Amino acid sequence: MVSLKDTVEWKRGMMNIGHRPTFNGEEVSVEVHLFDFSGNLYGQELLVSLVGRIRDERRFDSLEALKEQLARDRESANCLLDEAYKTDEDKINNP
């Protein structure tokens, strides 16, 4: 999962670095999905902060199965981001 900082604020999201095996990808790609964001960021320079890792990349039998897993991944990412930010707040508020 990632936190993404643009010129204004950090945004929650998750990222895949891999071959996209469900789509028979051969080259390594990097894809970032931002939660609750609409807009076009192509061509813009963004800072991506890696916060944690959810699971290994794997091939899914269908697009629907992939979508279902991504929904579970999103829940996991939000829980891990909540914990990461809570830990940072605790460090700031209780040195």
N, CA, C and O atoms as a GROMACS GRO file, in nm:
protein
  380
    1MET      N    1   0.084  -0.116   0.000
    1MET     CA    2   0.000   0.000   0.000
    1MET      C    3   0.088   0.123   0.000
    1MET      O    4   0.207   0.114   0.031
    2VAL      N    5   0.032   0.235  -0.034
    2VAL     CA    6   0.108   0.357  -0.046
    2VAL      C    7   0.032   0.474   0.013
    2VAL      O    8  -0.090   0.471   0.027
    3SER      N    9   0.108   0.575   0.046
    3SER     CA   10   0.050   0.707   0.069
    3SER      C   11   0.112   0.793  -0.040
    3SER      O   12   0.233   0.784  -0.064
    4LEU      N   13   0.034   0.874  -0.104
    4LEU     CA   14   0.083   0.953  -0.217
    4LEU      C   15   0.071   1.100  -0.184
    4LEU      O   16  -0.035   1.146  -0.142
    5LYS      N   17   0.179   1.176  -0.204
    5LYS     CA   18   0.176   1.319  -0.176
    5LYS      C   19   0.181   1.394  -0.307
    5LYS      O   20   0.276   1.382  -0.384
    6ASP      N   21   0.078   1.473  -0.332
    6ASP     CA   22   0.082   1.563  -0.447
    6ASP      C   23   0.116   1.701  -0.392
    6ASP      O   24   0.172   1.711  -0.282
    7THR      N   25   0.085   1.804  -0.463
    7THR     CA   26   0.124   1.937  -0.417
    7THR      C   27   0.041   1.986  -0.300
    7THR      O   28   0.073   2.089  -0.241
    8VAL      N   29  -0.065   1.915  -0.264
    8VAL     CA   30  -0.156   1.963  -0.161
    8VAL      C   31  -0.161   1.872  -0.039
    8VAL      O   32  -0.146   1.919   0.074
    9GLU      N   33  -0.180   1.743  -0.058
    9GLU     CA   34  -0.205   1.655   0.055
    9GLU      C   35  -0.167   1.511   0.021
    9GLU      O   36  -0.150   1.475  -0.095
   10TRP      N   37  -0.154   1.430   0.127
   10TRP     CA   38  -0.131   1.286   0.109
   10TRP      C   39  -0.262   1.219   0.073
   10TRP      O   40  -0.368   1.257   0.124
   11LYS      N   41  -0.255   1.121  -0.013
   11LYS     CA   42  -0.373   1.045  -0.053
   11LYS      C   43  -0.344   0.896  -0.030
   11LYS      O   44  -0.233   0.849  -0.053
   12ARG      N   45  -0.445   0.826   0.014
   12ARG     CA   46  -0.430   0.682   0.037
   12ARG      C   47  -0.443   0.606  -0.094
   12ARG      O   48  -0.515   0.648  -0.186
   13GLY      N   49  -0.374   0.494  -0.102
   13GLY     CA   50  -0.385   0.410  -0.219
   13GLY      C   51  -0.310   0.280  -0.200
   13GLY      O   52  -0.260   0.250  -0.092
   14MET      N   53  -0.304   0.204  -0.307
   14MET     CA   54  -0.225   0.082  -0.308
   14MET      C   55  -0.156   0.071  -0.443
   14MET      O   56  -0.199   0.131  -0.542
   15MET      N   57  -0.048  -0.007  -0.445
   15MET     CA   58   0.034  -0.012  -0.564
   15MET      C   59   0.070  -0.156  -0.597
   15MET      O   60   0.088  -0.239  -0.507
   16ASN      N   61   0.080  -0.185  -0.725
   16ASN     CA   62   0.130  -0.313  -0.771
   16ASN      C   63   0.258  -0.289  -0.849
   16ASN      O   64   0.264  -0.204  -0.938
   17ILE      N   65   0.360  -0.364  -0.813
   17ILE     CA   66   0.484  -0.368  -0.891
   17ILE      C   67   0.498  -0.512  -0.937
   17ILE      O   68   0.518  -0.602  -0.855
   18GLY      N   69   0.488  -0.535  -1.066
   18GLY     CA   70   0.495  -0.673  -1.113
   18GLY      C   71   0.462  -0.688  -1.259
   18GLY      O   72   0.469  -0.593  -1.337
   19HIS      N   73   0.424  -0.810  -1.295
   19HIS     CA   74   0.404  -0.847  -1.435
   19HIS      C   75   0.259  -0.852  -1.479
   19HIS      O   76   0.232  -0.880  -1.596
   20ARG      N   77   0.164  -0.826  -1.389
   20ARG     CA   78   0.021  -0.832  -1.422
   20ARG      C   79  -0.015  -0.969  -1.482
   20ARG      O   80  -0.064  -0.975  -1.595
   21PRO      N   81   0.008  -1.078  -1.408
   21PRO     CA   82  -0.010  -1.212  -1.464
   21PRO      C   83  -0.153  -1.244  -1.510
   21PRO      O   84  -0.170  -1.325  -1.601
   22THR      N   85  -0.255  -1.183  -1.452
   22THR     CA   86  -0.392  -1.208  -1.495
   22THR      C   87  -0.413  -1.161  -1.639
   22THR      O   88  -0.499  -1.213  -1.710
   23PHE      N   89  -0.333  -1.062  -1.681
   23PHE     CA   90  -0.345  -1.006  -1.816
   23PHE      C   91  -0.227  -1.046  -1.904
   23PHE      O   92  -0.199  -0.981  -2.005
   24ASN      N   93  -0.158  -1.155  -1.865
   24ASN     CA   94  -0.044  -1.208  -1.941
   24ASN      C   95   0.067  -1.106  -1.962
   24ASN      O   96   0.133  -1.107  -2.066
   25GLY      N   97   0.086  -1.019  -1.866
   25GLY     CA   98   0.193  -0.920  -1.877
   25GLY      C   99   0.329  -0.985  -1.874
   25GLY      O  100   0.351  -1.082  -1.802
   26GLU      N  101   0.420  -0.932  -1.952
   26GLU     CA  102   0.555  -0.986  -1.958
   26GLU      C  103   0.658  -0.891  -1.898
   26GLU      O  104   0.758  -0.936  -1.842
   27GLU      N  105   0.634  -0.763  -1.908
   27GLU     CA  106   0.728  -0.666  -1.854
   27GLU      C  107   0.680  -0.618  -1.717
   27GLU      O  108   0.561  -0.617  -1.688
   28VAL      N  109   0.774  -0.580  -1.634
   28VAL     CA  110   0.741  -0.528  -1.502
   28VAL      C  111   0.678  -0.389  -1.518
   28VAL      O  112   0.728  -0.304  -1.592
   29SER      N  113   0.569  -0.366  -1.447
   29SER     CA  114   0.504  -0.236  -1.448
   29SER      C  115   0.479  -0.192  -1.304
   29SER      O  116   0.481  -0.273  -1.211
   30VAL      N  117   0.456  -0.063  -1.288
   30VAL     CA  118   0.422  -0.006  -1.159
   30VAL      C  119   0.288   0.065  -1.177
   30VAL      O  120   0.275   0.154  -1.261
   31GLU      N  121   0.189   0.024  -1.096
   31GLU     CA  122   0.055   0.083  -1.104
   31GLU      C  123   0.015   0.128  -0.965
   31GLU      O  124   0.024   0.052  -0.869
   32VAL      N  125  -0.030   0.252  -0.954
   32VAL     CA  126  -0.078   0.306  -0.827
   32VAL      C  127  -0.227   0.335  -0.840
   32VAL      O  128  -0.270   0.402  -0.934
   33HIS      N  129  -0.304   0.284  -0.747
   33HIS     CA  130  -0.448   0.312  -0.742
   33HIS      C  131  -0.475   0.398  -0.619
   33HIS      O  132  -0.448   0.356  -0.507
   34LEU      N  133  -0.527   0.518  -0.641
   34LEU     CA  134  -0.560   0.608  -0.530
   34LEU      C  135  -0.704   0.586  -0.489
   34LEU      O  136  -0.793   0.577  -0.574
   35PHE      N  137  -0.728   0.578  -0.359
   35PHE     CA  138  -0.863   0.560  -0.307
   35PHE      C  139  -0.936   0.694  -0.312
   35PHE      O  140  -0.878   0.799  -0.283
   36ASP      N  141  -1.061   0.689  -0.348
   36ASP     CA  142  -1.149   0.807  -0.344
   36ASP      C  143  -1.087   0.927  -0.415
   36ASP      O  144  -1.086   1.038  -0.362
   37PHE      N  145  -1.037   0.904  -0.536
   37PHE     CA  146  -0.975   1.011  -0.614
   37PHE      C  147  -1.026   1.003  -0.756
   37PHE      O  148  -1.034   0.895  -0.815
   38SER      N  149  -1.061   1.117  -0.812
   38SER     CA  150  -1.092   1.122  -0.954
   38SER      C  151  -1.011   1.237  -1.012
   38SER      O  152  -1.004   1.345  -0.955
   39GLY      N  153  -0.951   1.213  -1.123
   39GLY     CA  154  -0.868   1.313  -1.186
   39GLY      C  155  -0.764   1.244  -1.273
   39GLY      O  156  -0.757   1.121  -1.277
   40ASN      N  157  -0.687   1.322  -1.342
   40ASN     CA  158  -0.585   1.270  -1.433
   40ASN      C  159  -0.448   1.315  -1.383
   40ASN      O  160  -0.418   1.434  -1.382
   41LEU      N  161  -0.366   1.220  -1.342
   41LEU     CA  162  -0.233   1.251  -1.291
   41LEU      C  163  -0.123   1.210  -1.390
   41LEU      O  164  -0.004   1.223  -1.359
   42TYR      N  165  -0.162   1.160  -1.507
   42TYR     CA  166  -0.060   1.119  -1.604
   42TYR      C  167   0.028   1.237  -1.641
   42TYR      O  168  -0.020   1.347  -1.668
   43GLY      N  169   0.159   1.211  -1.642
   43GLY     CA  170   0.256   1.313  -1.680
   43GLY      C  171   0.297   1.403  -1.564
   43GLY      O  172   0.386   1.486  -1.580
   44GLN      N  173   0.233   1.388  -1.448
   44GLN     CA  174   0.271   1.469  -1.333
   44GLN      C  175   0.372   1.393  -1.247
   44GLN      O  176   0.368   1.270  -1.238
   45GLU      N  177   0.460   1.468  -1.184
   45GLU     CA  178   0.556   1.408  -1.093
   45GLU      C  179   0.494   1.402  -0.954
   45GLU      O  180   0.448   1.503  -0.901
   46LEU      N  181   0.493   1.281  -0.896
   46LEU     CA  182   0.432   1.259  -0.766
   46LEU      C  183   0.530   1.186  -0.676
   46LEU      O  184   0.615   1.111  -0.723
   47LEU      N  185   0.518   1.209  -0.548
   47LEU     CA  186   0.598   1.139  -0.449
   47LEU      C  187   0.514   1.026  -0.392
   47LEU      O  188   0.405   1.049  -0.340
   48VAL      N  189   0.564   0.902  -0.401
   48VAL     CA  190   0.494   0.785  -0.350
   48VAL      C  191   0.574   0.731  -0.233
   48VAL      O  192   0.695   0.708  -0.246
   49SER      N  193   0.509   0.711  -0.121
   49SER     CA  194   0.574   0.658  -0.001
   49SER      C  195   0.524   0.516   0.023
   49SER      O  196   0.404   0.495   0.042
   50LEU      N  197   0.615   0.420   0.023
   50LEU     CA  198   0.576   0.282   0.051
   50LEU      C  199   0.560   0.266   0.201
   50LEU      O  200   0.650   0.299   0.278
   51VAL      N  201   0.445   0.214   0.241
   51VAL     CA  202   0.414   0.202   0.383
   51VAL      C  203   0.419   0.057   0.428
   51VAL      O  204   0.458   0.030   0.542
   52GLY      N  205   0.381  -0.036   0.343
   52GLY     CA  206   0.380  -0.177   0.380
   52GLY      C  207   0.351  -0.265   0.261
   52GLY      O  208   0.334  -0.217   0.149
   53ARG      N  209   0.346  -0.395   0.286
   53ARG     CA  210   0.322  -0.493   0.180
   53ARG      C  211   0.205  -0.581   0.220
   53ARG      O  212   0.195  -0.623   0.335
   54ILE      N  213   0.117  -0.608   0.125
   54ILE     CA  214  -0.003  -0.687   0.155
   54ILE      C  215   0.015  -0.833   0.115
   54ILE      O  216  -0.009  -0.923   0.196
   55ARG      N  217   0.056  -0.859  -0.010
   55ARG     CA  218   0.061  -0.998  -0.057
   55ARG      C  219   0.148  -1.008  -0.182
   55ARG      O  220   0.186  -0.908  -0.242
   56ASP      N  221   0.179  -1.132  -0.219
   56ASP     CA  222   0.249  -1.159  -0.344
   56ASP      C  223   0.154  -1.140  -0.462
   56ASP      O  224   0.032  -1.150  -0.448
   57GLU      N  225   0.212  -1.111  -0.576
   57GLU     CA  226   0.134  -1.103  -0.700
   57GLU      C  227   0.098  -1.245  -0.743
   57GLU      O  228   0.178  -1.338  -0.728
   58ARG      N  229  -0.023  -1.261  -0.798
   58ARG     CA  230  -0.064  -1.392  -0.848
   58ARG      C  231  -0.163  -1.376  -0.963
   58ARG      O  232  -0.221  -1.269  -0.982
   59ARG      N  233  -0.180  -1.483  -1.038
   59ARG     CA  234  -0.273  -1.485  -1.150
   59ARG      C  235  -0.412  -1.523  -1.100
   59ARG      O  236  -0.426  -1.614  -1.018
   60PHE      N  237  -0.514  -1.454  -1.148
   60PHE     CA  238  -0.653  -1.484  -1.113
   60PHE      C  239  -0.722  -1.546  -1.233
   60PHE      O  240  -0.688  -1.517  -1.348
   61ASP      N  241  -0.819  -1.632  -1.206
   61ASP     CA  242  -0.890  -1.702  -1.313
   61ASP      C  243  -0.984  -1.612  -1.392
   61ASP      O  244  -1.019  -1.644  -1.505
   62SER      N  245  -1.024  -1.500  -1.332
   62SER     CA  246  -1.118  -1.410  -1.401
   62SER      C  247  -1.097  -1.267  -1.352
   62SER      O  248  -1.038  -1.244  -1.247
   63LEU      N  249  -1.146  -1.174  -1.429
   63LEU     CA  250  -1.142  -1.033  -1.389
   63LEU      C  251  -1.224  -1.013  -1.262
   63LEU      O  252  -1.186  -0.933  -1.176
   64GLU      N  253  -1.335  -1.084  -1.251
   64GLU     CA  254  -1.420  -1.072  -1.131
   64GLU      C  255  -1.345  -1.118  -1.006
   64GLU      O  256  -1.354  -1.054  -0.901
   65ALA      N  257  -1.271  -1.228  -1.016
   65ALA     CA  258  -1.193  -1.276  -0.902
   65ALA      C  259  -1.085  -1.175  -0.863
   65ALA      O  260  -1.058  -1.154  -0.745
   66LEU      N  261  -1.024  -1.112  -0.962
   66LEU     CA  262  -0.925  -1.008  -0.935
   66LEU      C  263  -0.989  -0.889  -0.864
   66LEU      O  264  -0.935  -0.837  -0.767
   67LYS      N  265  -1.105  -0.846  -0.912
   67LYS     CA  266  -1.175  -0.733  -0.850
   67LYS      C  267  -1.211  -0.764  -0.705
   67LYS      O  268  -1.198  -0.677  -0.618
   68GLU      N  269  -1.255  -0.886  -0.678
   68GLU     CA  270  -1.290  -0.925  -0.542
   68GLU      C  271  -1.166  -0.920  -0.452
   68GLU      O  272  -1.174  -0.874  -0.338
   69GLN      N  273  -1.053  -0.968  -0.502
   69GLN     CA  274  -0.929  -0.965  -0.423
   69GLN      C  275  -0.883  -0.822  -0.401
   69GLN      O  276  -0.837  -0.788  -0.292
   70LEU      N  277  -0.895  -0.737  -0.503
   70LEU     CA  278  -0.855  -0.597  -0.487
   70LEU      C  279  -0.940  -0.525  -0.382
   70LEU      O  280  -0.890  -0.438  -0.311
   71ALA      N  281  -1.067  -0.562  -0.372
   71ALA     CA  282  -1.153  -0.504  -0.267
   71ALA      C  283  -1.102  -0.546  -0.129
   71ALA      O  284  -1.100  -0.464  -0.037
   72ARG      N  285  -1.062  -0.672  -0.115
   72ARG     CA  286  -1.006  -0.718   0.012
   72ARG      C  287  -0.871  -0.650   0.038
   72ARG      O  288  -0.841  -0.612   0.152
   73ASP      N  289  -0.792  -0.633  -0.067
   73ASP     CA  290  -0.663  -0.565  -0.053
   73ASP      C  291  -0.682  -0.421  -0.006
   73ASP      O  292  -0.604  -0.371   0.076
   74ARG      N  293  -0.784  -0.356  -0.057
   74ARG     CA  294  -0.812  -0.218  -0.017
   74ARG      C  295  -0.843  -0.211   0.132
   74ARG      O  296  -0.794  -0.122   0.202
   75GLU      N  297  -0.924  -0.304   0.181
   75GLU     CA  298  -0.955  -0.308   0.324
   75GLU      C  299  -0.828  -0.328   0.405
   75GLU      O  300  -0.806  -0.261   0.506
   76SER      N  301  -0.743  -0.421   0.360
   76SER     CA  302  -0.617  -0.447   0.430
   76SER      C  303  -0.528  -0.324   0.427
   76SER      O  304  -0.466  -0.290   0.528
   77ALA      N  305  -0.520  -0.258   0.312
   77ALA     CA  306  -0.437  -0.139   0.299
   77ALA      C  307  -0.485  -0.030   0.394
   77ALA      O  308  -0.403   0.034   0.461
   78ASN      N  309  -0.615  -0.008   0.401
   78ASN     CA  310  -0.666   0.095   0.491
   78ASN      C  311  -0.636   0.063   0.637
   78ASN      O  312  -0.603   0.153   0.714
   79CYS      N  313  -0.648  -0.063   0.675
   79CYS     CA  314  -0.615  -0.102   0.813
   79CYS      C  315  -0.466  -0.077   0.842
   79CYS      O  316  -0.431  -0.024   0.947
   80LEU      N  317  -0.381  -0.115   0.748
   80LEU     CA  318  -0.237  -0.095   0.768
   80LEU      C  319  -0.201   0.053   0.768
   80LEU      O  320  -0.115   0.096   0.845
   81LEU      N  321  -0.265   0.131   0.684
   81LEU     CA  322  -0.240   0.275   0.683
   81LEU      C  323  -0.290   0.339   0.812
   81LEU      O  324  -0.223   0.427   0.868
   82ASP      N  325  -0.406   0.296   0.861
   82ASP     CA  326  -0.455   0.346   0.989
   82ASP      C  327  -0.353   0.319   1.099
   82ASP      O  328  -0.324   0.408   1.180
   83GLU      N  329  -0.300   0.199   1.102
   83GLU     CA  330  -0.203   0.162   1.205
   83GLU      C  331  -0.073   0.241   1.190
   83GLU      O  332  -0.016   0.286   1.289
   84ALA      N  333  -0.027   0.258   1.066
   84ALA     CA  334   0.096   0.334   1.043
   84ALA      C  335   0.080   0.478   1.088
   84ALA      O  336   0.169   0.533   1.153
   85TYR      N  337  -0.032   0.540   1.055
   85TYR     CA  338  -0.053   0.679   1.094
   85TYR      C  339  -0.076   0.692   1.243
   85TYR      O  340  -0.034   0.790   1.304
   86LYS      N  341  -0.144   0.594   1.304
   86LYS     CA  342  -0.164   0.596   1.449
   86LYS      C  343  -0.029   0.588   1.519
   86LYS      O  344  -0.005   0.660   1.616
   87THR      N  345   0.058   0.501   1.470
   87THR     CA  346   0.191   0.487   1.529
   87THR      C  347   0.268   0.618   1.518
   87THR      O  348   0.332   0.659   1.614
   88ASP      N  349   0.262   0.685   1.403
   88ASP     CA  350   0.330   0.814   1.386
   88ASP      C  351   0.272   0.916   1.482
   88ASP      O  352   0.348   0.992   1.542
   89GLU      N  353   0.139   0.921   1.496
   89GLU     CA  354   0.077   1.016   1.589
   89GLU      C  355   0.122   0.989   1.732
   89GLU      O  356   0.149   1.082   1.807
   90ASP      N  357   0.129   0.860   1.768
   90ASP     CA  358   0.173   0.825   1.903
   90ASP      C  359   0.316   0.873   1.927
   90ASP      O  360   0.347   0.922   2.036
   91LYS      N  361   0.402   0.859   1.828
   91LYS     CA  362   0.541   0.905   1.842
   91LYS      C  363   0.547   1.056   1.858
   91LYS      O  364   0.627   1.108   1.936
   92ILE      N  365   0.463   1.125   1.784
   92ILE     CA  366   0.462   1.272   1.792
   92ILE      C  367   0.404   1.320   1.924
   92ILE      O  368   0.457   1.412   1.986
   93ASN      N  369   0.295   1.256   1.968
   93ASN     CA  370   0.226   1.301   2.089
   93ASN      C  371   0.287   1.247   2.218
   93ASN      O  372   0.267   1.304   2.324
   94ASN      N  373   0.363   1.137   2.209
   94ASN     CA  374   0.424   1.076   2.327
   94ASN      C  375   0.570   1.041   2.297
   94ASN      O  376   0.602   0.923   2.282
   95PRO      N  377   0.657   1.140   2.289
   95PRO     CA  378   0.797   1.112   2.251
   95PRO      C  379   0.869   1.025   2.353
   95PRO      O  380   0.986   0.993   2.335
   0.00000   0.00000   0.00000
